[in-house]
Amino acid sequence: MKVYLVTDMEGVSGVSGFDVRDSSRPQDVELRRVWSALWIGEVNAAVEGAVAAGATHVLVLDNHGPGDTLAAEALASPAQLLHGGRRDSWLTQLDASYDAVVIIGQHAMAGASGGHLRHTYSRRRLERVSLYEAEKAHTEIGEIGLIVGIAGEFELPVVFLSGDEAATAEIEALVPGVETAAVKKGLSRECCISLAAADSCDRIRTGVERALRQRHQVNPQRIEPPIELCLRYASRCGWRAAARWLRGGQGLSWRPMRDLRVRGDSMRQTWDRAIGLAR
């Protein structure tokens, strides 16, 4: 069994704020060290659960920040780490050869009620992302919905997610039968109640194993093309919508002042176009 594991940092138990990796203050350096240890602990718990369920190949995608922030030296065998920049796709290497997708450390989408560290792709640049479907009202979508939709195009189920309570509620509304582990509860955007690290890892380990054993009971969620996304930029970054449109590419249109409309034949293509990875 092959498992594609997408991981982010904001949904990890014990991570109380946005990443401080760019700070050289001693207290921030120490905080980043602690958060990194908590993060790799949850990822390794998921790897252990996957192996217990019969996985022989686990590819871990570092989906946080620049994509090269997970503690590679501490990753549990037999997992492999996909990290670094200049990728050809947001979920690069994901294809139909995998059996299931697992998400670890995920945050809720921008604007989600009770979502701790909530945002969609960029906490500074994007105010929200909306999905437009034929003959349906537009719906807001976050990274969870994007992962679910892209996986569905390969007939792959997303079987497990760990994160805060708002993130688990978000995927449960999208994927019937998905297993989740809520490892913290948001009290505000930057305040939360976290489980002890040992408890969060136990929930993840057992949940991933159970989810993968029952993966055939979870249906892939495919969004029928054509796909249209609208990215609403934050007020201070509204100029970026026009700049992205002016740089060109297929399927792009600009709605003054802050909206970038992106169209494509698949969720993967559309989102990659939106963030500049495809034309």
Secondary structure by P-SEA (a helix, b strand, c coil): cbbbbbbbcccccccccccccccccaaaaaaaaaaaaaaaaaaaaaaaaaaaacccbbbbbccccccccccccccccccccccccccccccccccccccbbbbcbbbbcccccccccccccccccccbbbbbcccccbbbbcaaaaaaaaaaaaccccccccccaaaaaaaaacccbbbbbbcbbbccccbbbbccaaaaaaaaaaaaaaaaaacccbbbbbbcccbbbbbbbcccccaaaaaaaaaccccccccccbbbbbbcccaaaaaaaaacccc
